[in-house]
């Protein structure tokens, strides 16, 4: 099925997938969807109407759009990524109960860290993190942990794309970031203090599979003035136990498919 004359070379299926891929866990207006997908407003409206009828998206009382339950159900049929979340959640709950701080679980999704589970409470420092949301690899605890264990080519790609400076503390110089990642590989811990958000700091530890390959990152996010080392033992213990249980199930985190990402973005995974 070919694209229309205004969008040569883009099939209807490609445009539909492009439209779906803009959803990131927040409710979007028609204008938001059209702008993010770079589709004409009329095309975006027509596709959203068809998706709404099918159950792929749903309308909020204010007229905005979000991922619908039918697409979420399809995503759950297509993936075993919930194994990691289900394995980690009991340990994450224990970690939260012992710290009453934000506890996050992330995997790498291309050039970003994807949050697949998060626990928080009233006493925890406020964050912008949401389940299904992306975080930068170079400016967060989970991101640095994951970035420290990827092929050097990915780091080169990130440098080539340009590392965004979120605050005055963000590491954007290649040498400084490389030194930080080397420390992470040595200690098994990644830290970020006010590198993405002023007032907050994070510490992360690796979750590995049976081969010792890093599959995910577990982190605690606290107020920036907090001594991060006080959480190192508990974080290491939780991450190692999750790794042990994941290895026992034969679990291995696959690359995220489009349906996987949409399922997480819906907030239901």
N, C-alpha and C positions, 0 to 999 in steps of 0.2 A: 504494500500500500504506500503510495508515494505521498510526499508532502505537498502542501499547496503552493501556489505560485509565489506567495510572499515569503515562503521559507523553503527555497530550493534545497533538495538533498536531505531534508529532514522528514522521515516517515511519520505517520500518525502515531505509531507505537513509540518511536523515539521521543516525540513531543510529549506523549503521555507519561513516559518514564521520567523525562526531564521535569515535568510538572510535579510529579509525586516526590521527586528527590529534594524539592525545596523545603519540605516540611521538616522541622527540627525540634518539635516538641512544643512549640508555641502556636497559638491560634493566629491565623493569617487572614488578612482581608484579600478581596479579589485583586486589588492593586498590588498588594505584596506578592501574591503568587505570580502575577503577570510579570512584575519587575524581576523577581528572582529567577524565573524560568526563561526570561527574555522571549516570551510569547506575546502576541497581540492580545489585548484585553478581551476581544470578542472570542478568540480561540480558547483562552484560559477559562472564560465563563462557560463556554459550551462544554469543554472537557470536565470542568468541575460539576456541572449539572448532571452529566452522564455518570460520573463517579459517585455522586450523591445518590442517584437512583440505585446504583449497584451496591452501595454500602462502603465504597472505598474511602469516601470522605463524609463528614457530617457537618452540619451548620450549628453554630452556637446561637444562643438567644439574641446575641448582638449582630448576627449575620456573618460572622467570621467562619473560617474553615479550619478543620483539623482532621487527622487521620481517623477513619472509621473502623468499627469493630470487624467488619468483614475482611479488610486488608490485614488487620492484626491477626485474625485467625489463620489466614493463609501464611503469614510470616511464621507463625508458630509451627505449622505443618512442615515448613521448608527448612527448619534449622534445629540443631541440637545445642545451640549456644546457651540455652537456658541451663545446661548442665553446670557451667561455671558459676552462674549466679546462684543456683540452688545449692551448690556445694559450699559456696562462700558465705551465704546469708547467715547461717547460725553462728559462724565465727565472727562475722561483722557485728551481729547483735551483741555478742559477748564483749567485743571490743568497745562498742558504744556504751554498754552498761558500765564498763570499768572506767571510761573516760568522760562520757557525756559531751563528746566533741563530734564534729562531722566525720563520718567514715565513708570512704568512697572506693568503688571498684571500677577499674578502667581497663580497656584493651586498646590496642592501636588500630586506628581506622585510617589508613593512608598517611597523610601528613598531620593527623590530629590524634588526640586521645579521646576515646568515646566512653562516656560514663554509662555503665550498664546497671549500676545499683548505687544507692546513696541512703545513708541514715543520718538524721539530724535531730536536734532538739532545741528547746527554748534557750538553753544556756550556751549553745554553740555559736561561734562567730557567724554572722550572716554571710552567705556566699551567693554567687549568681549561678552556681552549678545546678543543672537539672539532669534527671535520668534521660538519656537520649541526646544530651548536649555534647558538644565538642569542646575540648580544651587544647591550647597550644602545647606542642611537645617541648618547646624550649623554655617555657616560663612557669611550669607547674611541677609539683612533686611527681605526680603520676606520669606526666609527659616526659620528664627527664629520665625517670626510671626506665620507661619503655624505649626512649631514644638511645639510652646507653647500651642497649642490647640489639640494635638493628645493624644492618649492613652499612658500612661507611658511605655507600653511594646515596643513601637516603639523607644523611646529614649534609652531604654536598648539595643535594637537591634543595634542601631547606635553605641553605646559605644562598644558593643561586636565586631562589624566590624572594629572599630578603626576610630577615627575622624582625617581626614587629616589636616595637618597644612599647610595652603597656604602661610601665612606670619607669622612674629613674633608675630602678634596681634591676630591670630586665637585662639578662645577659644576651647581647646581640653581637658582641665581638667573637669571631670564630675561636680564637685562642682561649678566651675565658670560658666559653661554653664547653670546649673540648676538655679543658682541665676539670671542670665540674663533672662532666660525664665520666672521666677517668676515675675520679674519686668515688663516684657511685658504683662503678664496676668493682672497685677495690673493697669498699665497705658494705656493699649490698643495700645501701640506703641512699635515697635521693631527697634533697631538701630544696625548698624554694621559699624565700622570705620576701613578701611584698613584691614579687617579680611580675605578678599578673594583677593583683588587687591590693591596694594599700590597706594595711590593717590586718592582713591575714598571712599565715605561713602554713606550709604543709610539709609532711614527711611521708615517704612512700617506700614500700618494700616489694620485692618481686614474688610473683606466684609462678611456679614452674610446673612442667609436666614430668612424666616419668624419665625423660631423657635429660632433664635439667634445663631445658629450653624455657626462657621466660615467655609466659603466655599472657600475663596480666599484671597489673599493679594495684596494690592495696594501700590506701593512704588515710591519714588523719589530718584534718584542716583545723587550725586553731588560731587564736589571736596572735598577732605578730610579735608581741612581747613575751610569748611563752617560750620556755626552754624546751626545744624539740627533743632533746636527748632523753627527757623523762619518759617519752612514749616509745622509745626504740625497742626495749625488751618486749613489751606487749604486742607491738606491731610485728616484730620478727616472729614471735610465737604464733600469732594468728595466721600470718602469711605462710609459714612453714606447714602448719596443720592443714590449711586449705590446699597447699601443694600436695601434701601426702594423700589427702582424700581424693583430689582430682586425679592423681596418678593411679590410685586404686580403682577408679572407675574407667581408666583408659581414656579419660577425657583429654581432648586437645582442642583449643580454640581455633576454629577455622577463620579464614578471611570473611569479613562481613559481606553478605550478599545485599542487594538492594532491598529485598523483602525483610532481611534481618534488621537493617538500619531503620526502615519504616516502622517495623514492629516496636523497636526500642523507642523511636520518636513518638509513638502513640502513648507511651507511658505505661503500657500494659505488660511489658516483658518482665 
